[in-house]
Amino acid sequence: MSTSMWQGKRVLVTGAGGFIGSHLTERLVELGATVRAFVHYRGDGSWGWLDTSPLKEELEVVAGDLADRDLVLQAVQGTEVVFHLAALIAIPYSYQAPSSFVQTNVVGTLNVLQAARAGGVGRVVHTSTSEVYGTAQYVPMDEAHPLQAQSPYAASKIGADKLAESFWRSYELPVVTIRPFNTFGPRQSARAIIPTIITQGLGNGTVRLGNLSPKRDLNYVSDTVEGFVLAATVPEAVGRAINLGSGRETSIGELARMILTRLGKAGAVEQEAQRLRPQGSEVERLLADTTLAQQLLGWKPAVSLEEGLRRTIEWLEEHQTLYRTQQYAM
């Protein structure tokens, strides 16, 4: 991608200290943008994954909480593009603390949209999730697939998506909603399935998981990031929700076996009751139709599942101490 259009462009990334957000933040700096990174406030002053970024000195960092409307307004002020990634994302935890998810994901998104409207921002790229679709009613799943909230997390993201849509329809705020299917790669927390499998496999070789039958569409983080960048540049994307996925589905059990084979481990894969989702809430199948992303953005994934797993395993082998392999990360 040409860097000329990003040179000096003033950009805000919310959730910049997180998994996808930190990769996106670094990519935007590489493209020449002037990046303001909004990270969740922590008492120790840390910036999440940006603490170890080689590009951290090139960032303006704002620490705070999305629920603070005034702080969000200040963070958005003076920017031309807002990438909104900040969210609570832990699905099992959403069953225990649903009001926290509404406050961060719905109210927080409202604060970002209102600030962007007040500031005359030229483009807002809002982050959705494939979880808003629930279990596939048909495959591959295009953007017209019905929305089904099978967890409080999914409900909060549907609410945020609809707010973003309403600000386009009601106020003509130029919003694009990007709907990534399951992204993975370096820096992802142990709440996600791939680092859970890899870190357990690197340990004693026995992998304890929840339901092994659900199927997921898995995408390497650099591909997801490129989709976000493209969504901020294509005029025809405004007002649309756009899937980012591989168009390939893999069951959790199959994924575990693939990873153990790559680790050279012969360990067992066991089901553990505490890792199962509540009855009736498991999303059984997600498989993306990415025709719209290809047509509007010229986007398609460049990294295969196998290559992405190789890169992720390599990174996790070097960062095992950051993960508690025997503790279930909710």
C-alpha positions as CSV (number, residue, x, y, z in Angstrom):
1,M,0.0,0.0,0.0
2,S,1.2,3.5,-0.8
3,T,2.2,5.4,2.3
4,S,1.7,8.9,0.7
5,M,-1.9,9.2,1.7
6,W,-1.0,8.5,5.3
7,Q,1.9,10.9,5.6
8,G,1.1,13.3,8.5
9,K,-2.6,12.2,8.7
10,R,-3.8,12.7,12.3
11,V,-5.2,9.4,13.5
12,L,-6.6,8.1,16.8
13,V,-6.7,4.4,17.7
14,T,-8.8,3.4,20.7
15,G,-7.7,0.1,22.3
16,A,-4.2,0.8,21.1
17,G,-2.6,-1.2,23.9
18,G,-4.5,-4.4,23.0
19,F,-3.8,-7.3,20.7
20,I,-5.1,-6.0,17.3
21,G,-4.9,-2.4,18.4
22,S,-1.2,-2.5,19.0
23,H,-0.5,-4.1,15.7
24,L,-2.7,-1.5,13.9
25,T,-1.0,1.3,15.8
26,E,2.4,0.2,14.7
27,R,1.2,-0.3,11.1
28,L,-0.2,3.3,10.9
29,V,3.1,4.7,12.2
30,E,5.0,2.7,9.6
31,L,2.7,4.2,6.9
32,G,3.6,7.7,8.1
33,A,0.5,8.7,10.1
34,T,0.7,10.9,13.2
35,V,-0.9,8.5,15.7
36,R,-2.6,9.2,19.0
37,A,-3.0,6.0,21.0
38,F,-5.9,5.7,23.5
39,V,-5.1,3.0,26.1
40,H,-6.9,1.9,29.2
41,Y,-5.7,3.7,32.3
42,R,-3.7,1.5,34.7
43,G,-2.4,2.6,38.0
44,D,1.2,1.5,37.1
45,G,1.2,3.8,34.1
46,S,1.6,0.9,31.6
47,W,0.4,1.1,28.0
48,G,-0.4,-2.6,27.4
49,W,1.5,-4.1,24.4
50,L,2.8,-0.6,23.4
51,D,5.2,-0.7,26.4
52,T,7.4,-3.1,24.4
53,S,6.8,-1.6,21.0
54,P,9.9,-0.4,19.1
55,L,7.7,2.5,17.8
56,K,6.4,3.7,21.2
57,E,8.5,6.9,21.1
58,E,6.7,7.9,17.9
59,L,3.2,7.9,19.6
60,E,1.1,10.3,21.5
61,V,-0.5,8.2,24.3
62,V,-3.7,9.1,26.1
63,A,-4.7,6.9,29.0
64,G,-8.3,6.7,30.2
65,D,-11.6,5.0,30.1
66,L,-14.1,5.0,27.2
67,A,-16.9,5.7,29.6
68,D,-15.4,9.1,30.3
69,R,-17.2,11.2,27.7
70,D,-15.1,14.4,28.3
71,L,-11.8,12.5,28.0
72,V,-12.9,10.7,24.8
73,L,-13.9,14.1,23.4
74,Q,-10.4,15.4,24.1
75,A,-8.7,12.4,22.6
76,V,-10.7,12.6,19.3
77,Q,-10.2,16.4,19.0
78,G,-7.9,17.3,16.1
79,T,-7.9,13.9,14.4
80,E,-9.0,13.0,10.9
81,V,-9.5,9.3,11.2
82,V,-10.6,7.3,14.3
83,F,-10.1,3.6,14.5
84,H,-12.3,2.4,17.4
85,L,-11.1,-1.0,18.7
86,A,-11.4,-0.5,22.5
87,A,-13.8,-3.0,24.0
88,L,-14.4,-5.7,26.7
89,I,-14.1,-8.9,24.7
90,A,-13.9,-11.9,27.1
91,I,-17.1,-13.9,26.3
92,P,-17.2,-16.1,29.4
93,Y,-16.7,-13.0,31.6
94,S,-19.6,-11.3,30.0
95,Y,-22.0,-13.9,31.6
96,Q,-20.8,-12.7,35.0
97,A,-20.5,-8.9,34.4
98,P,-22.9,-7.9,31.6
99,S,-23.3,-4.4,32.8
100,S,-19.6,-3.8,32.4
101,F,-19.8,-4.8,28.8
102,V,-22.7,-2.5,28.1
103,Q,-20.9,0.4,29.8
104,T,-17.7,-0.1,27.8
105,N,-18.9,-1.5,24.5
106,V,-22.2,0.4,24.1
107,V,-21.8,3.6,26.1
108,G,-18.1,3.8,25.2
109,T,-18.9,3.5,21.5
110,L,-21.6,6.2,21.8
111,N,-19.0,8.5,23.4
112,V,-16.6,7.9,20.5
113,L,-19.3,8.5,17.9
114,Q,-20.5,11.7,19.5
115,A,-16.9,13.0,19.8
116,A,-16.2,12.1,16.2
117,R,-19.4,14.0,15.1
118,A,-18.5,17.0,17.2
119,G,-15.0,17.0,15.9
120,G,-15.9,16.7,12.2
121,V,-13.8,13.5,11.8
122,G,-13.5,12.4,8.2
123,R,-13.8,8.6,8.9
124,V,-14.6,6.4,11.8
125,V,-13.6,2.7,11.5
126,H,-15.7,0.8,14.1
127,T,-14.8,-2.7,15.2
128,S,-17.5,-5.4,15.2
129,T,-17.1,-9.1,15.6
130,S,-18.3,-12.3,13.9
131,E,-19.9,-13.2,17.3
132,V,-22.8,-10.8,16.4
133,Y,-24.0,-13.4,13.9
134,G,-24.3,-16.3,16.4
135,T,-24.3,-19.8,15.1
136,A,-24.5,-19.8,11.3
137,Q,-28.0,-20.1,9.8
138,Y,-26.3,-20.5,6.4
139,V,-22.7,-20.6,5.2
140,P,-20.7,-18.8,4.1
141,M,-22.1,-15.9,6.2
142,D,-22.4,-12.6,4.4
143,E,-23.2,-9.3,6.0
144,A,-26.9,-9.8,5.5
145,H,-26.8,-12.8,7.9
146,P,-29.2,-12.2,10.9
147,L,-27.7,-10.9,14.1
148,Q,-28.1,-13.2,17.1
149,A,-26.8,-12.4,20.5
150,Q,-25.8,-15.7,22.1
151,S,-23.8,-14.0,24.9
152,P,-24.0,-10.7,26.7
153,Y,-20.7,-9.8,24.9
154,A,-22.4,-10.3,21.5
155,A,-25.4,-8.3,22.6
156,S,-23.2,-5.4,23.6
157,K,-21.4,-5.5,20.2
158,I,-24.7,-5.6,18.3
159,G,-25.7,-2.5,20.2
160,A,-22.5,-0.8,19.4
161,D,-22.8,-1.8,15.7
162,K,-26.3,-0.4,15.5
163,L,-25.2,2.9,17.1
164,A,-22.5,3.2,14.5
165,E,-25.1,2.5,11.8
166,S,-27.5,5.1,13.2
167,F,-24.8,7.8,13.3
168,W,-24.3,7.2,9.6
169,R,-28.0,7.2,8.8
170,S,-29.1,10.0,11.2
171,Y,-26.1,12.4,11.0
172,E,-24.1,11.2,8.0
173,L,-21.1,10.5,10.1
174,P,-18.8,8.6,7.8
175,V,-18.6,5.3,9.6
176,V,-17.3,1.9,8.3
177,T,-18.0,-1.2,10.5
178,I,-15.3,-3.9,10.1
179,R,-16.4,-7.3,11.2
180,P,-13.4,-9.6,11.8
181,F,-13.8,-13.3,12.2
182,N,-11.4,-14.9,14.7
183,T,-8.1,-13.1,14.5
184,F,-5.0,-14.6,16.0
185,G,-1.3,-14.0,16.2
186,P,1.4,-12.6,18.6
187,R,0.3,-10.7,21.7
188,Q,-3.2,-12.3,21.9
189,S,-4.3,-13.1,25.4
190,A,-4.8,-16.6,26.8
191,R,-8.6,-15.9,26.7
192,A,-8.4,-16.8,23.0
193,I,-8.3,-20.4,21.8
194,I,-5.0,-20.4,19.8
195,P,-2.7,-19.1,22.6
196,T,-4.6,-21.3,25.0
197,I,-3.7,-24.4,23.0
198,I,-0.2,-23.4,22.2
199,T,0.8,-22.4,25.8
200,Q,-0.7,-25.6,27.3
201,G,1.0,-27.6,24.6
202,L,4.4,-26.0,25.3
203,G,3.9,-26.9,28.9
204,N,3.0,-30.4,29.9
205,G,1.5,-31.3,26.5
206,T,-2.0,-31.9,27.8
207,V,-4.5,-29.4,26.4
208,R,-7.7,-28.7,28.4
209,L,-10.4,-27.0,26.4
210,G,-14.2,-26.5,26.4
211,N,-16.3,-27.7,23.5
212,L,-14.2,-29.2,20.7
213,S,-16.9,-29.3,18.0
214,P,-17.4,-25.5,17.2
215,K,-15.9,-24.4,13.9
216,R,-14.2,-21.1,13.4
217,D,-12.8,-18.9,10.6
218,L,-9.3,-18.0,11.7
219,N,-7.3,-15.0,10.4
220,Y,-3.8,-13.9,11.0
221,V,-3.5,-10.4,12.7
222,S,-1.6,-8.7,9.9
223,D,-4.4,-9.5,7.4
224,T,-7.0,-8.1,9.8
225,V,-4.9,-4.9,10.2
226,E,-4.7,-4.4,6.5
227,G,-8.4,-4.6,6.3
228,F,-8.8,-1.8,8.9
229,V,-6.3,0.4,7.0
230,L,-8.1,-0.1,3.7
231,A,-11.5,0.6,5.3
232,A,-10.3,4.0,6.2
233,T,-9.3,4.8,2.6
234,V,-12.1,3.6,0.3
235,P,-15.1,6.1,-0.1
236,E,-17.5,3.3,-1.1
237,A,-17.0,1.6,2.3
238,V,-18.8,4.3,4.2
239,G,-22.1,3.2,5.8
240,R,-21.3,-0.5,5.3
241,A,-20.5,-3.5,7.6
242,I,-17.7,-5.6,6.0
243,N,-16.6,-9.1,6.9
244,L,-12.9,-9.9,7.2
245,G,-12.3,-13.7,7.1
246,S,-10.5,-16.5,5.4
247,G,-13.5,-18.5,4.1
248,R,-12.0,-21.6,5.7
249,E,-13.5,-23.3,8.8
250,T,-11.6,-25.3,11.3
251,S,-13.0,-27.1,14.4
252,I,-11.5,-26.5,17.8
253,G,-10.6,-30.2,18.1
254,E,-8.9,-30.1,14.6
255,L,-7.1,-26.9,15.5
256,A,-5.7,-28.5,18.7
257,R,-4.4,-31.5,16.8
258,M,-2.8,-29.2,14.2
259,I,-1.0,-27.2,16.8
260,L,0.2,-30.2,18.8
261,T,1.6,-31.7,15.7
262,R,3.5,-28.5,14.9
263,L,4.8,-28.5,18.5
264,G,6.0,-32.1,18.1
265,K,3.8,-33.1,21.1
266,A,1.7,-36.2,21.5
267,G,-0.3,-34.8,24.4
268,A,-4.0,-35.5,25.0
269,V,-6.8,-33.0,24.3
270,E,-9.3,-33.1,27.2
271,Q,-12.6,-31.4,27.8
272,E,-12.9,-29.4,31.0
273,A,-16.3,-28.4,32.4
274,Q,-15.4,-24.9,33.6
275,R,-14.4,-24.0,30.0
276,L,-17.8,-24.8,28.5
277,R,-20.1,-22.0,27.7
278,P,-23.6,-22.0,29.3
279,Q,-26.1,-24.3,27.7
280,G,-27.6,-22.8,24.6
281,S,-25.0,-20.0,24.2
282,E,-22.2,-21.7,22.3
283,V,-21.7,-20.4,18.7
284,E,-21.3,-23.6,16.8
285,R,-20.2,-22.4,13.4
286,L,-18.7,-19.3,11.9
287,L,-17.6,-19.1,8.3
288,A,-17.1,-15.8,6.4
289,D,-18.2,-14.7,3.0
290,T,-15.7,-12.0,2.2
291,T,-17.0,-11.0,-1.3
292,L,-17.8,-7.5,-0.1
293,A,-14.3,-7.0,1.3
294,Q,-12.8,-8.2,-1.9
295,Q,-15.1,-6.0,-4.1
296,L,-15.0,-2.8,-2.0
297,L,-11.6,-2.9,-0.4
298,G,-9.6,-5.1,-2.7
299,W,-8.8,-7.1,0.4
300,K,-8.1,-10.8,0.8
301,P,-6.0,-12.7,3.4
302,A,-2.3,-13.1,2.5
303,V,-1.2,-15.4,5.4
304,S,-2.5,-19.0,5.5
305,L,-3.6,-20.6,8.7
306,E,-0.5,-22.9,8.7
307,E,1.9,-20.0,8.3
308,G,0.0,-17.9,10.9
309,L,0.3,-20.8,13.4
310,R,4.0,-21.1,12.7
311,R,4.6,-17.4,13.4
312,T,2.4,-17.4,16.5
313,I,4.0,-20.6,17.9
314,E,7.5,-19.0,17.4
315,W,6.4,-15.8,19.2
316,L,4.8,-17.7,22.1
317,E,7.9,-19.9,22.5
318,E,9.8,-16.7,23.3
319,H,7.2,-15.2,25.6
320,Q,5.9,-18.2,27.6
321,T,6.5,-16.4,30.9
322,L,3.7,-13.9,30.1
323,Y,1.1,-16.7,30.3
324,R,-0.3,-18.8,33.1
325,T,-0.7,-22.1,31.4
326,Q,-2.4,-23.9,34.2
327,Q,-5.0,-21.2,35.0
328,Y,-8.2,-20.8,33.0
329,A,-8.2,-17.2,31.7
330,M,-11.8,-16.1,31.7
